[in-house]
Amino acid sequence: MIQQIIEDVAEQFNVDPIDIVHPHGKTGRDISTSRYVCAFLLKNKLPMDKIAALLGRRNDQYGYAAVKRVQTRSQEDHSFYMKVLKLSERFGVGF
């Protein structure tokens, strides 16, 4: 399930799944967005510190900040919201 979430998010945002999880992977808006969407989708499946580690982040608070970022951006950007909604429904994650 975790691997499928990462792969589906990568496909939705047109990034390489390796860049989402690699601690020294490429940077860029789409990769950052993909990371925090993954964190959002994993929020009920893993502890927040495990999410941060999985996504190559050192800060245990990353997961909490990522979830908040998804919620905030979803209110401001309809296109983004629709992408996250589609993924959320697929993996049974609520806002």
C-alpha positions as CSV (number, residue, x, y, z in Angstrom):
1,M,0.0,0.0,0.0
2,I,2.8,2.5,0.9
3,Q,4.7,1.8,-2.3
4,Q,1.4,2.2,-4.3
5,I,0.7,5.6,-2.7
6,I,4.2,6.8,-3.6
7,E,3.9,5.5,-7.2
8,D,0.4,7.0,-7.7
9,V,1.4,10.4,-6.3
10,A,4.5,10.4,-8.5
11,E,2.4,9.6,-11.6
12,Q,-0.2,12.3,-10.7
13,F,2.4,15.0,-10.3
14,N,4.8,13.8,-13.1
15,V,7.8,13.1,-10.9
16,D,10.1,10.1,-10.4
17,P,9.1,8.1,-7.2
18,I,12.8,7.9,-6.3
19,D,12.9,11.6,-6.0
20,I,10.1,11.6,-3.5
21,V,11.8,9.2,-1.1
22,H,15.5,10.0,-1.7
23,P,17.0,12.3,1.0
24,H,19.3,13.9,-1.6
25,G,17.0,13.6,-4.6
26,K,16.2,16.3,-7.0
27,T,14.4,19.4,-5.7
28,G,11.6,21.4,-7.2
29,R,8.0,22.4,-6.6
30,D,6.5,19.3,-8.1
31,I,8.7,17.0,-6.0
32,S,8.0,18.9,-2.8
33,T,4.3,18.9,-3.6
34,S,4.5,15.1,-4.2
35,R,6.3,14.6,-0.9
36,Y,3.7,16.4,1.2
37,V,0.8,14.8,-0.6
38,C,2.4,11.4,0.2
39,A,2.7,12.5,3.8
40,F,-1.0,13.5,3.8
41,L,-2.0,10.1,2.3
42,L,0.1,8.2,4.8
43,K,-1.1,10.1,7.9
44,N,-3.3,7.2,9.1
45,K,-1.1,4.4,8.0
46,L,2.3,5.3,9.7
47,P,3.5,7.3,12.7
48,M,4.5,10.8,11.7
49,D,8.2,10.2,12.5
50,K,8.1,7.2,10.2
51,I,6.5,9.2,7.4
52,A,9.3,11.8,7.7
53,A,12.0,9.1,7.5
54,L,10.3,7.4,4.6
55,L,10.2,10.6,2.6
56,G,13.8,11.4,3.3
57,R,13.2,14.2,5.8
58,R,15.0,14.5,9.1
59,N,12.5,16.6,11.0
60,D,9.8,14.5,12.8
61,Q,7.5,17.4,12.5
62,Y,7.6,17.2,8.7
63,G,4.5,15.0,8.6
64,Y,2.3,17.4,10.6
65,A,3.5,20.4,8.5
66,A,2.9,18.5,5.3
67,V,-0.7,17.5,6.2
68,K,-1.5,21.1,7.1
69,R,0.0,22.3,3.8
70,V,-2.2,20.0,1.8
71,Q,-5.3,21.1,3.7
72,T,-4.4,24.8,3.2
73,R,-3.5,24.5,-0.4
74,S,-6.6,22.5,-1.2
75,Q,-8.7,25.4,-0.1
76,E,-6.8,27.8,-2.3
77,D,-6.1,25.7,-5.5
78,H,-9.0,23.8,-7.0
79,S,-6.8,21.9,-9.5
80,F,-4.6,20.7,-6.6
81,Y,-7.6,19.8,-4.5
82,M,-9.0,17.6,-7.3
83,K,-5.8,15.7,-7.6
84,V,-5.5,15.1,-3.9
85,L,-9.2,14.2,-3.7
86,K,-8.8,11.6,-6.4
87,L,-5.8,10.1,-4.6
88,S,-7.6,10.3,-1.2
89,E,-10.6,8.5,-2.5
90,R,-8.4,5.8,-4.0
91,F,-6.6,5.2,-0.7
92,G,-9.5,5.9,1.7
93,V,-8.0,9.0,3.3
94,G,-10.3,11.8,4.5
95,F,-9.6,15.4,4.8
